[in-house]
């Protein structure tokens, strides 16, 4: 099991603005909203504490494989991961839901989506490096459905990054994802 806590993710205001335009279904944000995004990125950037636990399992020693049409046919190992950006973002947001104007909720949603995506990219790079050492490449990441979170938390020590599954089956903290990467052997090229 590998655990990484408190790695650095930089909030990207331009990406948050792009997500906001999508959420609000507008071509451009007004100046007030754009400034709110900038201030929120700076303010909430201090509250995000990404952490991950992941483990590699060989194909013949995998205790849990969920049904998924995206499973590659020739995989030899897989990595399960649980990734969170912590609870601090939500706690700060709950203290004052209108701190950055009428779109604070959407801004926080955009920040959480982007930082989770960046964190997944970081984890994928780490795992990809391990896979390449074994002459393998990674499939694209597949997020586990929420009904599988309890099972994955039995396999990985989620408590080490303060993640737990609640009685209703939801995962806590709210901004947490679990997924899998498959290792696929790299085809060897014939020399001519």
Secondary structure as GFF3:
##gff-version 3
##sequence-region A 1 192
A	DSSP	beta_strand	2	7	.	.	.	ID=ss1
A	DSSP	alpha_helix	13	24	.	.	.	ID=ss2
A	DSSP	alpha_helix	31	45	.	.	.	ID=ss3
A	DSSP	beta_strand	50	58	.	.	.	ID=ss4
A	DSSP	three_ten_helix	59	61	.	.	.	ID=ss5
A	DSSP	beta_strand	75	84	.	.	.	ID=ss6
A	DSSP	alpha_helix	88	95	.	.	.	ID=ss7
A	DSSP	alpha_helix	104	133	.	.	.	ID=ss8
A	DSSP	beta_strand	136	138	.	.	.	ID=ss9
A	DSSP	beta_strand	142	143	.	.	.	ID=ss10
A	DSSP	three_ten_helix	146	148	.	.	.	ID=ss11
A	DSSP	alpha_helix	149	155	.	.	.	ID=ss12
A	DSSP	three_ten_helix	158	161	.	.	.	ID=ss13
A	DSSP	beta_strand	164	165	.	.	.	ID=ss14
A	DSSP	beta_strand	171	172	.	.	.	ID=ss15
A	DSSP	beta_strand	176	185	.	.	.	ID=ss16
###
